[in-house]
Amino acid sequence: MFMQKRERFDTVFKYLSEFILENIELGIIGLLLPNKEILNETVALSKEFGLLPNDALIATTCKFYGVSRIATLDKDFEKVLFLEVLHQAP
């Protein structure tokens, strides 16, 4: 049973990886890279909103690049005042 699930996961992961890489190459998906300013602000944001470091890095990167909406299942981002969390429609 485990191997069947693992094989399905591997298939989906391979498809998504290829899809994402292809769309990056086509310029459809862009990467927002952290920099020194973002990394310095991440600690303050983590403390301000009580975020784990990786969540704070995501939020700070969004703020730096002017991203105001985020699609996530992580409810911690709802504490971040400058981000609108997009929820899946019922």
C-alpha positions as CSV (number, residue, x, y, z in Angstrom):
1,M,0.0,0.0,0.0
2,F,2.8,2.4,0.9
3,M,4.6,1.8,-2.4
4,Q,1.4,2.5,-4.4
5,K,1.0,5.8,-2.6
6,R,4.6,6.6,-3.0
7,E,4.4,5.9,-6.8
8,R,1.4,8.2,-7.1
9,F,3.2,10.9,-5.1
10,D,6.3,10.5,-7.3
11,T,4.1,10.8,-10.5
12,V,2.3,13.9,-9.3
13,F,5.6,15.5,-8.0
14,K,7.3,14.9,-11.3
15,Y,4.4,16.4,-13.2
16,L,4.2,19.5,-11.0
17,S,8.0,20.0,-11.1
18,E,8.0,19.8,-14.9
19,F,5.0,22.2,-15.1
20,I,6.5,24.7,-12.8
21,L,9.9,24.7,-14.5
22,E,8.3,25.0,-17.9
23,N,6.3,28.0,-16.8
24,I,9.3,29.6,-15.2
25,E,11.1,29.2,-18.5
26,L,8.2,30.7,-20.4
27,G,8.0,33.7,-18.0
28,I,4.6,32.8,-16.8
29,I,5.8,32.1,-13.2
30,G,8.3,34.4,-11.6
31,L,10.5,33.8,-8.6
32,L,10.8,36.3,-5.8
33,L,14.2,36.0,-4.3
34,P,15.1,37.1,-0.8
35,N,17.8,39.6,-0.3
36,K,19.7,41.1,2.6
37,E,16.9,43.7,3.3
38,I,14.3,41.0,3.4
39,L,16.3,38.8,5.7
40,N,16.9,41.6,8.1
41,E,13.2,42.4,8.2
42,T,12.2,38.8,8.6
43,V,13.2,38.6,12.3
44,A,11.1,41.7,13.2
45,L,8.1,40.4,11.3
46,S,8.4,37.1,13.0
47,K,8.2,38.7,16.4
48,E,5.5,41.2,15.4
49,F,3.1,38.6,14.1
50,G,4.3,35.5,16.0
51,L,5.3,33.7,12.8
52,L,7.7,30.8,12.4
53,P,10.8,31.9,10.6
54,N,9.9,30.3,7.2
55,D,6.4,32.0,7.3
56,A,8.0,35.3,8.3
57,L,10.4,35.0,5.3
58,I,7.4,34.4,3.0
59,A,5.5,37.3,4.4
60,T,8.5,39.7,4.3
61,T,9.2,38.7,0.7
62,C,5.6,39.4,-0.2
63,K,5.8,42.8,1.5
64,F,9.1,43.7,-0.2
65,Y,7.8,42.8,-3.7
66,G,4.3,44.4,-3.2
67,V,2.4,41.1,-3.1
68,S,-0.8,41.7,-1.2
69,R,-2.6,38.4,-1.6
70,I,-1.5,34.9,-0.8
71,A,-3.1,31.5,-1.4
72,T,-2.4,29.2,1.5
73,L,-4.0,26.8,3.9
74,D,-1.7,28.2,6.7
75,K,-3.9,30.2,9.0
76,D,-0.9,32.0,10.6
77,F,-0.8,34.3,7.6
78,E,-4.2,35.7,8.6
79,K,-2.4,37.5,11.4
80,V,-0.3,39.5,8.8
81,L,-2.1,42.7,8.4
82,F,-0.7,43.6,4.9
83,L,-1.6,40.2,3.4
84,E,-5.1,39.1,2.2
85,V,-5.3,35.3,2.5
86,L,-7.2,33.7,-0.3
87,H,-9.3,30.8,0.8
88,Q,-10.6,27.9,-1.3
89,A,-14.2,28.3,-2.3
90,P,-16.6,26.0,-0.5
